[in-house]
Amino acid sequence: MALIGYARVSTADQHPEAQSARLREHGCTTVFADHGVSGTKASRPQWDRCLDHLRAGDTLVITKLDRIGRSLANLIEVVGQLGERGIGLVVLDQAIDTTTPGGRLTFHIFGAVAEFERDLIGERTRDGLAAAKARHGGKLPPRGQSISPDKIAVARQLYARGDMPAATIARVVGISRATLYRALPPGGRQQRQDAT
């Protein structure tokens, strides 16, 4: 049974030392720290190491909830996974401790709020689709083009050259590979080669 700390700062000019010091003061024997890594990323190197290091009976200590969760729903999922593994969570700034009945109650409330939020978003989406159908005679209006003609033109030129993989072109231009293939004329490179 150990207290394991995790610290994270999202930009390279920030420093995780202050968080790490607080975690050590709280009694953490080991502290993992991600430096210059956004919380929106599912995979963070030190966070992954921290999760691998934690064992049943350990307690993960963080300074704030947003250090480990990308959203409320993701936070609930992470805490649920920790709980299933027998790992507690202590959040210093919010005074949350899931090893206590009060801390567990707090996360049940968070979970209910997250579910309520999902239901509201779903209801608004359904209402919006119904309103759009009503305005267009019972059918959804056709979607507009999601990428600019300039991007499509550049993607087609790069693809026609034949010296760059489709995945690289899509990444460089800023579109998905599926969007790239939809933008190409039937036959793609083969059509160009047949013409030469």
Short mmCIF file of the C-alpha atoms (twelve columns), coordinates in Angstrom:
data_MODEL
# 
_entry.id   MODEL 
# 
loop_
_atom_site.group_PDB 
_atom_site.id 
_atom_site.type_symbol 
_atom_site.label_atom_id 
_atom_site.label_alt_id 
_atom_site.label_comp_id 
_atom_site.label_asym_id 
_atom_site.label_seq_id 
_atom_site.Cartn_x 
_atom_site.Cartn_y 
_atom_site.Cartn_z 
_atom_site.pdbx_PDB_model_num 
ATOM 1   C CA . MET A 1   0.000   0.000  0.000   1 
ATOM 2   C CA . ALA A 2   1.732   3.136  -1.259  1 
ATOM 3   C CA . LEU A 3   0.887   6.716  -2.094  1 
ATOM 4   C CA . ILE A 4   1.790   7.311  -5.742  1 
ATOM 5   C CA . GLY A 5   1.713   10.837 -7.175  1 
ATOM 6   C CA . TYR A 6   1.028   12.085 -10.675 1 
ATOM 7   C CA . ALA A 7   1.733   15.620 -11.902 1 
ATOM 8   C CA . ARG A 8   1.178   17.163 -15.327 1 
ATOM 9   C CA . VAL A 9   1.760   20.513 -16.985 1 
ATOM 10  C CA . SER A 10  0.436   21.121 -20.476 1 
ATOM 11  C CA . THR A 11  3.006   23.518 -21.950 1 
ATOM 12  C CA . ALA A 12  6.770   23.264 -22.244 1 
ATOM 13  C CA . ASP A 13  7.330   26.564 -20.400 1 
ATOM 14  C CA . GLN A 14  5.486   25.333 -17.285 1 
ATOM 15  C CA . HIS A 15  7.217   23.241 -14.651 1 
ATOM 16  C CA . PRO A 16  5.722   20.277 -12.747 1 
ATOM 17  C CA . GLU A 17  8.111   20.701 -9.786  1 
ATOM 18  C CA . ALA A 18  5.591   22.612 -7.640  1 
ATOM 19  C CA . GLN A 19  2.992   19.884 -8.102  1 
ATOM 20  C CA . SER A 20  5.579   17.165 -7.465  1 
ATOM 21  C CA . ALA A 21  6.717   18.896 -4.249  1 
ATOM 22  C CA . ARG A 22  3.142   19.048 -2.932  1 
ATOM 23  C CA . LEU A 23  2.658   15.368 -3.738  1 
ATOM 24  C CA . ARG A 24  5.850   14.417 -1.898  1 
ATOM 25  C CA . GLU A 25  4.816   16.561 1.079   1 
ATOM 26  C CA . HIS A 26  1.575   14.568 1.155   1 
ATOM 27  C CA . GLY A 27  3.644   11.385 1.521   1 
ATOM 28  C CA . CYS A 28  4.008   10.111 -2.051  1 
ATOM 29  C CA . THR A 29  6.963   7.761  -2.329  1 
ATOM 30  C CA . THR A 30  6.969   7.885  -6.138  1 
ATOM 31  C CA . VAL A 31  5.859   10.750 -8.382  1 
ATOM 32  C CA . PHE A 32  5.326   10.522 -12.149 1 
ATOM 33  C CA . ALA A 33  5.271   13.824 -14.064 1 
ATOM 34  C CA . ASP A 34  4.340   14.641 -17.652 1 
ATOM 35  C CA . HIS A 35  5.913   17.877 -18.883 1 
ATOM 36  C CA . GLY A 36  4.439   19.756 -21.834 1 
ATOM 37  C CA . VAL A 37  1.723   17.162 -22.493 1 
ATOM 38  C CA . SER A 38  -1.875  18.211 -23.072 1 
ATOM 39  C CA . GLY A 39  -4.582  16.618 -20.951 1 
ATOM 40  C CA . THR A 40  -6.628  16.007 -24.105 1 
ATOM 41  C CA . LYS A 41  -4.223  13.279 -25.206 1 
ATOM 42  C CA . ALA A 42  -5.405  9.795  -24.338 1 
ATOM 43  C CA . SER A 43  -1.830  8.546  -24.040 1 
ATOM 44  C CA . ARG A 44  0.662   10.449 -21.925 1 
ATOM 45  C CA . PRO A 45  4.017   8.690  -21.325 1 
ATOM 46  C CA . GLN A 46  4.332   9.216  -17.558 1 
ATOM 47  C CA . TRP A 47  0.596   8.743  -16.988 1 
ATOM 48  C CA . ASP A 48  0.855   5.372  -18.753 1 
ATOM 49  C CA . ARG A 49  3.851   4.459  -16.568 1 
ATOM 50  C CA . CYS A 50  1.970   5.571  -13.465 1 
ATOM 51  C CA . LEU A 51  -1.015  3.357  -14.316 1 
ATOM 52  C CA . ASP A 52  1.325   0.395  -14.903 1 
ATOM 53  C CA . HIS A 53  3.056   1.053  -11.557 1 
ATOM 54  C CA . LEU A 54  -0.110  1.232  -9.424  1 
ATOM 55  C CA . ARG A 55  -1.122  -1.917 -7.535  1 
ATOM 56  C CA . ALA A 56  -4.225  -2.921 -5.580  1 
ATOM 57  C CA . GLY A 57  -4.222  -1.129 -2.236  1 
ATOM 58  C CA . ASP A 58  -2.231  1.858  -3.565  1 
ATOM 59  C CA . THR A 59  -3.622  5.383  -3.632  1 
ATOM 60  C CA . LEU A 60  -3.061  7.749  -6.541  1 
ATOM 61  C CA . VAL A 61  -2.555  11.345 -5.403  1 
ATOM 62  C CA . ILE A 62  -3.018  14.344 -7.708  1 
ATOM 63  C CA . THR A 63  -3.288  18.072 -7.069  1 
ATOM 64  C CA . LYS A 64  -6.376  18.724 -9.246  1 
ATOM 65  C CA . LEU A 65  -8.937  16.588 -11.057 1 
ATOM 66  C CA . ASP A 66  -7.993  17.989 -14.470 1 
ATOM 67  C CA . ARG A 67  -4.524  16.424 -14.184 1 
ATOM 68  C CA . ILE A 68  -5.926  12.983 -15.101 1 
ATOM 69  C CA . GLY A 69  -9.228  13.510 -16.953 1 
ATOM 70  C CA . ARG A 70  -9.828  14.866 -20.471 1 
ATOM 71  C CA . SER A 71  -13.516 15.460 -19.712 1 
ATOM 72  C CA . LEU A 72  -15.994 14.730 -16.949 1 
ATOM 73  C CA . ALA A 73  -17.026 11.479 -18.649 1 
ATOM 74  C CA . ASN A 74  -13.368 10.432 -19.075 1 
ATOM 75  C CA . LEU A 75  -12.642 11.313 -15.447 1 
ATOM 76  C CA . ILE A 76  -15.504 9.099  -14.257 1 
ATOM 77  C CA . GLU A 77  -14.190 6.283  -16.462 1 
ATOM 78  C CA . VAL A 78  -10.611 6.633  -15.116 1 
ATOM 79  C CA . VAL A 79  -11.741 6.675  -11.476 1 
ATOM 80  C CA . GLY A 80  -14.013 3.688  -12.141 1 
ATOM 81  C CA . GLN A 81  -11.092 1.739  -13.628 1 
ATOM 82  C CA . LEU A 82  -8.912  2.632  -10.643 1 
ATOM 83  C CA . GLY A 83  -11.667 1.488  -8.280  1 
ATOM 84  C CA . GLU A 84  -12.029 -1.825 -10.116 1 
ATOM 85  C CA . ARG A 85  -8.302  -2.388 -9.592  1 
ATOM 86  C CA . GLY A 86  -8.600  -1.587 -5.866  1 
ATOM 87  C CA . ILE A 87  -6.763  1.730  -6.208  1 
ATOM 88  C CA . GLY A 88  -7.908  4.830  -4.321  1 
ATOM 89  C CA . LEU A 89  -7.696  8.457  -5.470  1 
ATOM 90  C CA . VAL A 90  -6.872  11.554 -3.437  1 
ATOM 91  C CA . VAL A 91  -7.289  15.012 -5.005  1 
ATOM 92  C CA . LEU A 92  -5.591  17.668 -2.885  1 
ATOM 93  C CA . ASP A 93  -7.205  20.876 -4.194  1 
ATOM 94  C CA . GLN A 94  -10.753 19.489 -4.212  1 
ATOM 95  C CA . ALA A 95  -10.315 17.540 -0.944  1 
ATOM 96  C CA . ILE A 96  -11.580 14.302 -2.525  1 
ATOM 97  C CA . ASP A 97  -10.573 10.899 -1.173  1 
ATOM 98  C CA . THR A 98  -12.245 7.885  -2.796  1 
ATOM 99  C CA . THR A 99  -10.961 5.634  -0.027  1 
ATOM 100 C CA . THR A 100 -13.668 7.219  2.203   1 
ATOM 101 C CA . PRO A 101 -17.466 6.898  1.896   1 
ATOM 102 C CA . GLY A 102 -17.762 10.679 1.331   1 
ATOM 103 C CA . GLY A 103 -15.236 10.585 -1.508  1 
ATOM 104 C CA . ARG A 104 -17.017 7.693  -3.195  1 
ATOM 105 C CA . LEU A 105 -20.326 9.560  -2.879  1 
ATOM 106 C CA . THR A 106 -18.755 12.583 -4.593  1 
ATOM 107 C CA . PHE A 107 -17.809 10.456 -7.584  1 
ATOM 108 C CA . HIS A 108 -21.252 8.857  -7.754  1 
ATOM 109 C CA . ILE A 109 -22.634 12.399 -7.991  1 
ATOM 110 C CA . PHE A 110 -20.094 13.253 -10.721 1 
ATOM 111 C CA . GLY A 111 -21.164 10.125 -12.600 1 
ATOM 112 C CA . ALA A 112 -24.835 11.128 -12.374 1 
ATOM 113 C CA . VAL A 113 -23.988 14.621 -13.644 1 
ATOM 114 C CA . ALA A 114 -21.996 13.164 -16.573 1 
ATOM 115 C CA . GLU A 115 -24.899 10.872 -17.511 1 
ATOM 116 C CA . PHE A 116 -27.342 13.803 -17.268 1 
ATOM 117 C CA . GLU A 117 -25.038 15.865 -19.519 1 
ATOM 118 C CA . ARG A 118 -24.899 13.045 -22.124 1 
ATOM 119 C CA . ASP A 119 -28.703 12.750 -22.061 1 
ATOM 120 C CA . LEU A 120 -29.106 16.512 -22.573 1 
ATOM 121 C CA . ILE A 121 -26.697 16.517 -25.518 1 
ATOM 122 C CA . GLY A 122 -28.520 13.553 -27.076 1 
ATOM 123 C CA . GLU A 123 -31.895 15.232 -26.596 1 
ATOM 124 C CA . ARG A 124 -30.659 18.496 -28.155 1 
ATOM 125 C CA . THR A 125 -29.184 16.580 -31.101 1 
ATOM 126 C CA . ARG A 126 -32.447 14.720 -31.707 1 
ATOM 127 C CA . ASP A 127 -34.449 17.971 -31.410 1 
ATOM 128 C CA . GLY A 128 -32.091 19.711 -33.856 1 
ATOM 129 C CA . LEU A 129 -32.366 16.880 -36.400 1 
ATOM 130 C CA . ALA A 130 -36.162 16.849 -36.109 1 
ATOM 131 C CA . ALA A 131 -36.305 20.628 -36.626 1 
ATOM 132 C CA . ALA A 132 -33.990 20.392 -39.666 1 
ATOM 133 C CA . LYS A 133 -36.147 17.631 -41.173 1 
ATOM 134 C CA . ALA A 134 -39.298 19.693 -40.579 1 
ATOM 135 C CA . ARG A 135 -37.763 22.673 -42.395 1 
ATOM 136 C CA . HIS A 136 -36.761 20.528 -45.399 1 
ATOM 137 C CA . GLY A 137 -39.882 18.473 -46.047 1 
ATOM 138 C CA . GLY A 138 -39.047 15.516 -43.808 1 
ATOM 139 C CA . LYS A 139 -35.469 15.006 -45.045 1 
ATOM 140 C CA . LEU A 140 -32.170 16.228 -43.714 1 
ATOM 141 C CA . PRO A 141 -30.556 18.875 -45.926 1 
ATOM 142 C CA . PRO A 142 -27.419 17.783 -47.815 1 
ATOM 143 C CA . ARG A 143 -24.186 18.481 -45.967 1 
ATOM 144 C CA . GLY A 144 -21.974 21.221 -47.308 1 
ATOM 145 C CA . GLN A 145 -18.403 20.569 -48.353 1 
ATOM 146 C CA . SER A 146 -16.280 20.176 -45.222 1 
ATOM 147 C CA . ILE A 147 -12.923 21.013 -46.805 1 
ATOM 148 C CA . SER A 148 -11.923 23.893 -49.032 1 
ATOM 149 C CA . PRO A 149 -11.490 23.481 -52.795 1 
ATOM 150 C CA . ASP A 150 -7.860  24.638 -52.363 1 
ATOM 151 C CA . LYS A 151 -7.103  21.706 -50.063 1 
ATOM 152 C CA . ILE A 152 -8.722  19.277 -52.483 1 
ATOM 153 C CA . ALA A 153 -6.698  20.729 -55.387 1 
ATOM 154 C CA . VAL A 154 -3.407  20.438 -53.468 1 
ATOM 155 C CA . ALA A 155 -4.247  16.883 -52.370 1 
ATOM 156 C CA . ARG A 156 -5.049  15.861 -55.956 1 
ATOM 157 C CA . GLN A 157 -1.791  17.353 -57.259 1 
ATOM 158 C CA . LEU A 158 0.305   15.596 -54.622 1 
ATOM 159 C CA . TYR A 159 -1.475  12.303 -55.217 1 
ATOM 160 C CA . ALA A 160 -1.098  12.554 -59.012 1 
ATOM 161 C CA . ARG A 161 2.694   12.963 -58.653 1 
ATOM 162 C CA . GLY A 162 2.785   9.397  -57.356 1 
ATOM 163 C CA . ASP A 163 5.767   9.819  -55.016 1 
ATOM 164 C CA . MET A 164 3.944   10.299 -51.715 1 
ATOM 165 C CA . PRO A 165 1.743   7.833  -49.775 1 
ATOM 166 C CA . ALA A 166 -1.924  8.762  -49.360 1 
ATOM 167 C CA . ALA A 167 -1.635  8.823  -45.548 1 
ATOM 168 C CA . THR A 168 1.189   11.397 -45.747 1 
ATOM 169 C CA . ILE A 169 -0.737  13.560 -48.227 1 
ATOM 170 C CA . ALA A 170 -3.818  13.505 -46.016 1 
ATOM 171 C CA . ARG A 171 -1.742  14.497 -42.962 1 
ATOM 172 C CA . VAL A 172 0.110   17.274 -44.795 1 
ATOM 173 C CA . VAL A 173 -3.058  18.749 -46.299 1 
ATOM 174 C CA . GLY A 174 -5.027  18.353 -43.073 1 
ATOM 175 C CA . ILE A 175 -7.753  15.943 -44.187 1 
ATOM 176 C CA . SER A 176 -8.578  12.314 -43.480 1 
ATOM 177 C CA . ARG A 177 -7.449  9.590  -45.865 1 
ATOM 178 C CA . ALA A 178 -11.106 8.735  -46.557 1 
ATOM 179 C CA . THR A 179 -11.767 12.364 -47.517 1 
ATOM 180 C CA . LEU A 180 -8.731  12.290 -49.808 1 
ATOM 181 C CA . TYR A 181 -9.965  9.176  -51.637 1 
ATOM 182 C CA . ARG A 182 -13.441 10.679 -52.031 1 
ATOM 183 C CA . ALA A 183 -11.874 13.804 -53.581 1 
ATOM 184 C CA . LEU A 184 -9.897  11.822 -56.172 1 
ATOM 185 C CA . PRO A 185 -11.214 11.005 -59.637 1 
ATOM 186 C CA . PRO A 186 -12.082 7.335  -60.200 1 
ATOM 187 C CA . GLY A 187 -8.918  5.364  -60.878 1 
ATOM 188 C CA . GLY A 188 -6.638  7.741  -58.977 1 
ATOM 189 C CA . ARG A 189 -2.964  7.219  -59.832 1 
ATOM 190 C CA . GLN A 190 -3.799  4.339  -62.163 1 
ATOM 191 C CA . GLN A 191 -5.811  6.683  -64.364 1 
ATOM 192 C CA . ARG A 192 -2.833  9.038  -64.579 1 
ATOM 193 C CA . GLN A 193 -0.433  6.224  -65.434 1 
ATOM 194 C CA . ASP A 194 -2.749  4.915  -68.181 1 
ATOM 195 C CA . ALA A 195 -2.903  8.390  -69.714 1 
ATOM 196 C CA . THR A 196 0.915   8.669  -70.000 1 
# 
